[in-house]
């Protein structure tokens, strides 16, 4: 198969997205988990566990997207744009983001915490958009093979 030479704008855009998601994971995801570990021994309120679960899910989603976007940018730089690996990456990002949104929504309805549901809906919609893009990638892969 002939590899596609990626457009410079596409590579730059992918690099920007990758840097933003990695910075978000480094600035939000990892420090929040460290704060939760610290607070775990100090906080004895009844609602702390609910807060910890929600922050843990959000942090996981952000770090997972950061790592996978970096892998995808690496593939795009090599010229593997419409590949099965990228399709699986997009699917993984979409499904994990949607599941995170659903889990946060369920937790917000079960817990005594006041968690805004807009974040849950945004996670679910964003995840579904990634899955849609993965299906579009599948069409592109089929077109490339023909």
N, C-alpha and C positions, 0 to 999 in steps of 0.2 A: 504494500500500500504506500502511496505517496503521501508524505507529510505536508501539512498545510503550514506555510510560513505565516506566523502571526503578525497582525498589524501592530505597529509600534504604539498606537493609541490604546489598543486593547491590552497590550502588555502593561503599559503605564497605569491604566485604570485598574487592572487586576492587582498590580503592585500596591496601589493606593489602598484598595479594599483590604488586601492582606495586612498591610501595616496598621490600618485602623483597627481591624479586628484583633490583631496581636496586642496592640496597645490597650484596647478595651479589656482583653483577657488579663493582661498584666496589671492594669490599673484598677479593674473592678473585680474580676473573678477570683484571682489568687489572694489578694489582700482581704477580701470579704470572708473567704474560708479561714484565713488565719485569725481574723477578728472573732469569728464564730468559735474557733477552738479556744481562744482566750476567754471569751465570755461564758463558755460552757461550764467552767468551774465556778464562776462568780454569780451568774444569774440564776435565781431560784424561783422566778415567776412561772405561772402556769402557761403563759403564752410563748415562752421562749422557744420551745421545741417547734412550734408552728412557724415562727419566724425563721428559725434555723433551716428548716426543710425548704421553705420558699427561697431563701437566699442561696442555699446549696444548689437547688435546681437551676436558678438563674445563672449562677456562676459556672456550673457545668455546661450549660448551653452556650454561654459566651466563649468559654475556653475551647469547647469542641468545635465551634464554628471557626475560631481563630486558627486552630491547627489544620483543619480540613481546607480552609481557604488558602493557607500557605502551600499545602500540597497541590492544590489545583493551580495556583499561580506557577508553581514549578513545572507542571505539565504543560501549561499554556506557553511558557517560555521555550520549552523543547519543541513546540509545534503540535502537540497532541491536544487539539482543541475539542473536536468532536470524537471523543473516545469513550469506551465503556467505563474506564476508570473515573473520568470526570462525571459521567452520568451517575455512577454509584456514589460519588462524593456529593453531588447535588441532592440525590435521594436521601443520603444519610443526614445531611444538614436539614433538609425539609422535614423528614420524619421526626428527627430528634427535637427540632424546634416546636413542631406541632404537639408532640407528646409532652414537652415541657409546659407549653401553654395549657394543655388539658389538665395536667397534674396540678399546676398552680391554681387553676380554676376550681378544681375539686377541693383542694386544700382550703381555698378561700371560703368556700361554702360550708365546709365542715368545721373550720376553726373559729374561735371568737375574735380573730384579728380583723381589722378593717383593711383589706387588701383591695386596691383598685382593680376592677375587672377589665379595664381597658388594656392593661399590660397582657393579660391572658389572651384576649381577643387578638391583639397585635401579634403575639407569638404564633397563634394558630394560623392567622392569615399569612404571615410571613413564611411559615413552614409550608403551607399549601402552595404558595408562589414558587418556592424552591422545587417542590415536587413537580409543578407544572413545567418549570424550566427543564427539569430532568427529562420529562416526556418529550419536550421539544428537542433536547439533545439526542434522544433516541431516534427521532425522525431524521435529524441531521446525520446520525451514524448510518442509518439505512440508506440515505441518499448518497453518502460518501461511498458505501459499499457497491452501490449500483453503478 
